[in-house]
Amino acid sequence: MNAALRIFTWLLALALVVLPVVAVMNGWIGAERWPLTKLRVHGEFERVDPVQLRAVVLPYAKPGFFAARLQGAQDAVEKLPWVERAEVRKRWPDVLEIEVVEHKPFARWGKDRLLSEQGRLFPVPKDMRSDALPQLGGPDSQVQEVVKLYNESRELFAPIGFKVDSLVMDRRGSWSLALSNGTQVVVGRADARPRLGRFARMLPQLLARNALPLQRADLRYTNGFALSWADKPATAETLSPQPSPANGTGGITQQAST
């Protein structure tokens, strides 16, 4: 009986020590005695709303210093528009610190997403105008490949005064792009980089030969391009013996050899 009493006494004493600690750590008690009264936000950001940031963090800070739910607060912050990632921590005695890294938009991706400079896709925030950003697209698994070819294409066409407004890879892996002068360029699946390189080298000569706008260039030829000019008279200039693909309504297609 004495042994059982000793065990009970030991368990009671242990409970008296452990239970207050558990209560404090779970926020059952102590929130008023050790409150988090200061919020410090670090990071360079322009688009994240500080008021919204404070609002989503507050419920996780209410339990006090010891019971603050840091992971929950971090998850809530990272769901805010424009937040790429966040880190939440606490500083004794009453400070909650948040490190925020904001998305920096690099391009539009598809119809309703943006691509950040860090290569992450995120929804287009409400009321944002993204017309000034280039349009990229393709399977999500090919983001790095699309960005790589876009950067290479920019370097190819920049010396001759053109920007690449869009670059898209379709589901079959075929490439197409649009230049700032309105020319639509069909690149195809194979040898995209050498084809674009040849076209960029020849483009100034092609434009010098014709004063009319170049509507479309099809690069899917071994030794030439199929060119469609806007409102050209009904005579075609053939620069290569290879046959041209069927042309759509308006304009005339010509074959330019490389």
LINVENCOR-V716007 format. One record per residue. N is the residue number from 1. RES is the residue in three letters. SS is DSSP state (H for helix, E for strand, - for the rest). PHI is phi in whole degrees, 0 to 359 (NA if undefined). D_CENTER is the distance of its C-alpha to the mean C-alpha in Angstrom with 2 decimals. Layout:
n,res,ss,phi,d_center
N,RES,SS,PHI,D_CENTER
N,RES,SS,PHI,D_CENTER
//
This chain:
n,res,ss,phi,d_center
1,MET,-,NA,70.74
2,ASN,H,297,70.26
3,ALA,H,295,67.47
4,ALA,H,295,65.69
5,LEU,H,295,66.12
6,ARG,H,295,64.70
7,ILE,H,297,61.62
8,PHE,H,297,61.14
9,THR,H,295,61.58
10,TRP,H,295,59.07
11,LEU,H,294,56.47
12,LEU,H,295,57.13
13,ALA,H,295,56.67
14,LEU,H,296,53.44
15,ALA,H,295,52.16
16,LEU,H,295,53.13
17,VAL,H,275,51.01
18,VAL,H,284,48.00
19,LEU,H,301,47.68
20,PRO,H,299,47.14
21,VAL,H,296,44.42
22,VAL,H,299,42.73
23,ALA,H,296,43.17
24,VAL,H,292,41.59
25,MET,H,294,38.62
26,ASN,-,262,37.98
27,GLY,-,79,38.48
28,TRP,-,290,41.74
29,ILE,-,223,43.50
30,GLY,-,96,42.69
31,ALA,-,296,39.88
32,GLU,-,281,42.27
33,ARG,-,278,43.72
34,TRP,-,234,40.49
35,PRO,-,281,37.94
36,LEU,-,267,34.58
37,THR,-,253,35.25
38,LYS,E,235,32.69
39,LEU,E,239,28.91
40,ARG,E,242,27.26
41,VAL,E,245,23.59
42,HIS,E,244,22.25
43,GLY,-,124,19.15
44,GLU,-,266,17.97
45,PHE,-,214,16.14
46,GLU,-,241,16.73
47,ARG,-,256,15.15
48,VAL,-,289,16.09
49,ASP,-,278,19.48
50,PRO,H,299,22.18
51,VAL,H,295,24.48
52,GLN,H,293,22.10
53,LEU,H,299,21.31
54,ARG,H,297,25.06
55,ALA,H,296,25.75
56,VAL,H,283,23.61
57,VAL,H,275,25.00
58,LEU,H,307,28.62
59,PRO,H,300,29.63
60,TYR,H,278,28.71
61,ALA,H,264,30.74
62,LYS,-,301,33.82
63,PRO,-,296,35.52
64,GLY,-,101,36.14
65,PHE,-,300,35.48
66,PHE,-,282,36.52
67,ALA,-,253,35.01
68,ALA,-,301,31.65
69,ARG,-,267,28.98
70,LEU,H,292,26.38
71,GLN,H,294,24.15
72,GLY,H,296,24.25
73,ALA,H,296,23.40
74,GLN,H,296,20.42
75,ASP,H,298,19.10
76,ALA,H,293,19.77
77,VAL,H,295,18.00
78,GLU,H,290,14.77
79,LYS,-,273,14.91
80,LEU,-,290,15.03
81,PRO,-,302,12.57
82,TRP,-,80,10.43
83,VAL,E,273,11.64
84,GLU,E,278,9.62
85,ARG,E,204,13.04
86,ALA,E,214,16.66
87,GLU,E,226,20.09
88,VAL,E,245,23.23
89,ARG,E,214,26.72
90,LYS,E,237,30.21
91,ARG,E,236,32.82
92,TRP,-,294,36.49
93,PRO,-,257,38.11
94,ASP,-,212,35.96
95,VAL,E,246,32.48
96,LEU,E,250,29.08
97,GLU,E,250,26.34
98,ILE,E,230,22.60
99,GLU,E,258,20.15
100,VAL,E,244,16.83
101,VAL,E,247,13.68
102,GLU,E,268,11.49
103,HIS,-,299,7.81
104,LYS,-,248,8.08
105,PRO,E,294,6.25
106,PHE,E,254,6.53
107,ALA,E,197,6.80
108,ARG,E,280,7.47
109,TRP,E,230,7.15
110,GLY,-,66,10.60
111,LYS,-,268,12.54
112,ASP,-,223,10.99
113,ARG,E,227,7.24
114,LEU,E,241,4.51
115,LEU,E,247,1.64
116,SER,E,276,3.25
117,GLU,-,296,6.55
118,GLN,-,272,7.09
119,GLY,-,82,5.21
120,ARG,-,254,4.05
121,LEU,E,265,3.55
122,PHE,E,210,5.68
123,PRO,E,297,8.58
124,VAL,-,291,9.53
125,PRO,-,296,12.10
126,LYS,-,297,15.63
127,ASP,-,64,17.32
128,MET,-,263,14.41
129,ARG,-,266,15.13
130,SER,-,242,12.32
131,ASP,-,298,14.94
132,ALA,-,284,14.82
133,LEU,-,274,11.39
134,PRO,E,294,11.72
135,GLN,E,259,11.30
136,LEU,E,243,9.98
137,GLY,E,191,10.82
138,GLY,-,154,12.51
139,PRO,-,300,13.06
140,ASP,H,302,10.35
141,SER,H,288,12.63
142,GLN,H,251,12.42
143,VAL,H,303,8.87
144,GLN,H,297,10.69
145,GLU,H,292,13.54
146,VAL,H,295,11.90
147,VAL,H,296,10.36
148,LYS,H,297,13.83
149,LEU,H,291,15.79
150,TYR,H,298,14.00
151,ASN,H,296,14.89
152,GLU,H,293,18.31
153,SER,H,294,18.86
154,ARG,H,301,18.24
155,GLU,H,292,20.87
156,LEU,H,290,23.20
157,PHE,H,265,23.34
158,ALA,H,299,23.11
159,PRO,-,298,26.75
160,ILE,-,257,28.06
161,GLY,-,87,26.33
162,PHE,-,242,23.59
163,LYS,-,258,19.86
164,VAL,E,264,17.59
165,ASP,E,281,16.33
166,SER,E,208,14.77
167,LEU,E,212,14.57
168,VAL,E,225,14.66
169,MET,E,252,15.98
170,ASP,-,276,18.02
171,ARG,-,295,19.20
172,ARG,-,273,22.09
173,GLY,-,87,20.13
174,SER,-,270,21.34
175,TRP,E,260,19.53
176,SER,E,211,19.84
177,LEU,E,215,18.75
178,ALA,E,232,19.89
179,LEU,E,265,21.31
180,SER,-,293,21.79
181,ASN,-,273,25.46
182,GLY,-,96,24.73
183,THR,-,287,25.50
184,GLN,E,267,23.92
185,VAL,E,244,23.93
186,VAL,E,265,24.38
187,VAL,E,262,23.88
188,GLY,E,94,24.59
189,ARG,-,269,23.90
190,ALA,-,267,26.08
191,ASP,-,53,26.20
192,ALA,H,299,23.22
193,ARG,H,292,23.26
194,PRO,H,296,27.05
195,ARG,H,295,27.19
196,LEU,H,295,24.70
197,GLY,H,297,26.64
198,ARG,H,295,29.92
199,PHE,H,295,28.74
200,ALA,H,297,27.41
201,ARG,H,292,30.78
202,MET,H,270,32.78
203,LEU,H,302,30.94
204,PRO,H,303,32.97
205,GLN,H,293,36.17
206,LEU,H,296,35.21
207,LEU,H,291,34.47
208,ALA,H,292,37.67
209,ARG,H,284,39.71
210,ASN,-,218,38.68
211,ALA,-,280,38.28
212,LEU,-,279,36.58
213,PRO,-,297,32.78
214,LEU,E,274,31.20
215,GLN,E,278,29.52
216,ARG,E,211,28.50
217,ALA,E,230,28.70
218,ASP,E,254,28.95
219,LEU,-,263,28.67
220,ARG,-,276,29.73
221,TYR,-,228,33.11
222,THR,-,291,34.66
223,ASN,-,233,36.35
224,GLY,E,188,35.12
225,PHE,E,232,32.92
226,ALA,E,259,33.64
227,LEU,E,246,33.26
228,SER,E,243,33.50
229,TRP,E,256,34.73
230,ALA,-,283,34.91
231,ASP,-,54,38.42
232,LYS,-,281,40.22
233,PRO,-,306,43.96
234,ALA,-,285,44.95
235,THR,-,225,45.61
236,ALA,-,256,43.25
237,GLU,-,262,43.30
238,THR,-,261,43.03
239,LEU,-,253,41.98
240,SER,-,212,41.86
241,PRO,-,289,44.09
242,GLN,-,291,41.19
243,PRO,-,290,40.82
244,SER,-,267,37.96
245,PRO,-,290,35.87
246,ALA,-,298,36.88
247,ASN,-,266,35.67
248,GLY,-,279,34.52
249,THR,-,292,36.19
250,GLY,-,86,36.70
251,GLY,-,86,36.77
252,ILE,E,231,38.28
253,THR,E,264,36.86
254,GLN,E,230,38.15
255,GLN,E,255,37.72
256,ALA,E,248,37.04
257,SER,E,277,38.04
258,THR,-,253,36.47
//
